Amino acid sequence: MARVLIVEDDFAIRAALKRVLTERGDAVAVAGTGMSGMSVLMQEQPDIVLLDLGLPDIDGFGVLGMLRAVSDVPVIVITAQDDDRSIVRALDAGADDYVTKPFGADQVAARIRAVLRRSRPGPDEDDADLVIGELVIDPRGREVTIAGTEVSLSRKEFDILLVLASRVGVVVTKRELLAEVWQQPYGGADRTVDVHLSWLRRKLGETAARPRYLHSVRGVGVRLVNPGAGTP
Ligand code: CA
């Protein structure tokens, strides 16, 4: 069972989702506006949020931005627009997955399971710290330090770093990052990766022009190197 928050202004959709999820044993909270969604989020601390992008007060992207400022809770956006731009924008803004209307409630339930499975690390997950030069990554505690100083990363930034750090010196393609971090082998969304990589770079204290750990290979992808180990 999961604690699910549904933020959706369409009463019929909200009721149908609530019924199906409740029948499956989930605890469901609902909100019909972005602002009430935020306040229920703070009160209920749900395991996952279903967020409609078309809300009457604040649009879903605005809600997603506010929500991501305070929470790492997994978010599945519900969109009537199945154009690439809305989907990419939602994923860039921190959504974990999306469904486009019209959808069956069963499909949404299946996606909730999938997203929760991914966000809850399994007990057999390798939890040894990864140490690359001064960079130390704790996969279990999801903490990163450089030379002992903590680096605060978003969930996606951390996931990208973990994928790259588990393959030091190997070029990882943007497509591979999309597949592993977003579980979206999604054509044409390379920009999603670029945006998150540039944020990650900034937090690691480097730039694409003056890289230390993250080296872009033009047209291919990116690789993480140990800057203290000489030229690979
Ligand atoms: Ca709506």
Boltz pocket constraint, residues with backbone or C-beta under 6 A from the ligand:
constraints:
  - pocket:
      binder: B
      contacts: [[A, 8], [A, 9], [A, 10], [A, 52], [A, 53], [A, 54], [A, 55]]
      max_distance: 6.0
